[in-house]
Amino acid sequence: IITLSDKLNDKENSYNILLKKVEILNNISKWDEAKKEVEKAMKIAKGMKNKFKEMVALKNIAEVYYYKNEFDKSLTKYNRSLIYFQSTSDIKNTLVTKGGIGKICLIQGKYDKALLIFTEQYKHSIKMKDVKETGTALYNLGITFRRKGEYKEALKCFKKGLKYFLSIKDKKNIAAIQNGLAPVSYTHLTLPTIYSV
């Protein structure tokens, strides 16, 4: 006999698997496929009448639109999910969502707004002791300072962020930070400063 609990567990598992699949598809730049999968996850969340899961799926849809360079659509979705996460005091998802909004501000050249968002992301991640989120905030700050031409500040953020990613052996983000460091170092500072972490 299949109970209601079993059915809910099946839906929950399907939802989680779909979001994991979305993450993988985003990482290999298959954004159209990612969009289809995250829409399936959204449908499951709505069927479960689970607002939290709906908003997590919406945040993921925003991220897919970001990767597809559809920034207006991305911002709309991020803002909708942000209102929910803030209303439920969900700090982790609030930080991640604000980080997405900050990246759009960065692309749109709104550097001061991006700096405010990434600084807030950094401070909250320190309070939460979330090493990956702290490293991500520092990376985002480094990119923003670099775009503003504030290379010494950028270098400080990249080097500090690198320490966090090294501590959790996050290869993908270690590579991202080293890519961020290289132009600052080669163009504006001396080469050894990259590696004197």
Disulfide bonds with the S-S distance in Angstrom:
none
